[in-house]
Amino acid sequence: MYAVFINGGKQYKVKIGQTLRLEKINSKSGSLINFNKVLLLKKNNKTFLGNPILKNTIVQAKIFSHGREKKIQIIKFNRRKHYKKKQGHRQNYTSVKIINIKHNKEIKNGT
């Protein structure tokens, strides 16, 4: 069983129990979050496709930690023009662990 959902303009393919790094989410560590923009769900050899998003489908995750990526160097350079610009960047991220993937009947009943 796996699902594909959107977060921060990117698509992620996830399974239950998987951990991944997403764009920064403004919530405390240990809190639960729901992703409701699910594009695809594969469950029991059946594939559910959204048009573009599946209704009544949620990916539940627990925020594991917050952090910053390794620094990257950005260099802009024009030869023979005495122009050189150097800059660094560290992207913020949130680590989450996928707890559950709920579909149709499970959500309507509130389970």
C-alpha positions as CSV (number, residue, x, y, z in Angstrom):
1,M,0.0,0.0,0.0
2,Y,1.4,3.4,-1.0
3,A,0.2,6.9,-1.8
4,V,1.4,9.9,-3.7
5,F,0.6,13.3,-2.2
6,I,1.6,17.0,-2.8
7,N,3.4,19.2,-0.2
8,G,5.4,22.4,-0.9
9,G,4.9,22.1,-4.7
10,K,6.6,18.6,-4.7
11,Q,5.1,15.1,-5.0
12,Y,6.1,12.3,-2.6
13,K,5.5,8.6,-2.9
14,V,5.1,7.2,0.7
15,K,4.4,3.9,2.5
16,I,3.3,3.5,6.1
17,G,6.3,3.7,8.5
18,Q,8.4,5.7,6.1
19,T,10.3,8.8,7.2
20,L,11.0,11.7,4.8
21,R,12.0,15.4,4.8
22,L,9.5,18.0,3.7
23,E,9.5,21.7,3.3
24,K,9.3,23.4,6.7
25,I,6.0,23.0,8.5
26,N,5.1,25.4,11.3
27,S,4.1,22.9,14.0
28,K,5.8,21.5,17.1
29,S,7.7,18.2,17.1
30,G,5.5,15.3,18.1
31,S,2.3,16.8,16.7
32,L,0.2,15.0,14.1
33,I,-0.6,16.5,10.7
34,N,-2.8,15.4,7.8
35,F,-2.1,15.7,4.1
36,N,-5.3,15.8,2.1
37,K,-3.9,16.5,-1.4
38,V,-3.5,12.9,-2.4
39,L,-3.1,12.2,-6.1
40,L,-2.9,8.4,-6.2
41,L,-3.5,5.5,-3.8
42,K,-2.6,1.9,-4.4
43,K,-4.4,-0.4,-1.9
44,N,-5.0,-4.2,-2.1
45,N,-3.9,-4.4,-5.8
46,K,-6.4,-1.6,-6.6
47,T,-5.3,1.8,-7.9
48,F,-7.3,4.9,-7.2
49,L,-6.5,8.0,-9.3
50,G,-7.6,11.5,-8.4
51,N,-8.9,14.1,-10.9
52,P,-6.6,15.8,-9.8
53,I,-7.0,15.0,-6.1
54,L,-8.7,12.0,-4.4
55,K,-11.6,13.0,-2.2
56,N,-11.9,11.4,1.3
57,T,-8.3,10.3,1.3
58,I,-5.8,11.4,4.0
59,V,-2.1,10.7,4.7
60,Q,-1.5,11.0,8.4
61,A,2.0,11.8,9.7
62,K,3.8,12.7,12.9
63,I,6.4,15.5,13.0
64,F,9.7,13.9,14.0
65,S,12.1,16.9,14.0
66,H,13.0,20.2,12.4
67,G,16.4,21.1,11.0
68,R,18.5,22.7,8.3
69,E,20.2,21.1,5.3
70,K,23.9,21.2,4.5
71,K,25.1,24.6,3.2
72,I,25.3,25.0,-0.6
73,Q,27.4,27.6,-2.4
74,I,25.9,29.8,-5.1
75,I,28.5,31.4,-7.4
76,K,27.7,33.9,-10.2
77,F,30.7,34.8,-12.4
78,N,31.2,36.7,-15.6
79,R,34.6,36.2,-17.2
80,R,36.7,39.3,-18.2
81,K,34.1,41.7,-16.5
82,H,35.5,41.8,-12.9
83,Y,32.2,40.3,-11.7
84,K,32.1,37.5,-9.1
85,K,29.3,37.0,-6.5
86,K,29.4,34.2,-3.9
87,Q,26.5,33.3,-1.7
88,G,25.5,30.4,0.6
89,H,22.1,28.9,1.5
90,R,20.7,26.4,4.0
91,Q,17.2,25.2,3.5
92,N,14.9,24.5,6.4
93,Y,13.2,21.1,6.6
94,T,10.8,19.1,8.7
95,S,11.2,15.3,9.2
96,V,8.0,13.4,9.3
97,K,7.0,9.7,9.8
98,I,4.0,8.4,7.9
99,I,1.6,6.8,10.4
100,N,-1.5,5.9,8.4
101,I,-3.2,6.3,5.0
102,K,-7.0,6.5,5.2
103,H,-9.4,6.1,2.3
104,N,-13.2,6.6,1.8
105,K,-15.1,4.5,4.3
106,E,-12.6,5.0,7.1
107,I,-12.9,8.8,6.9
108,K,-16.7,9.0,6.5
109,N,-17.2,7.0,9.7
110,G,-14.7,9.1,11.6
111,T,-12.4,6.2,12.4
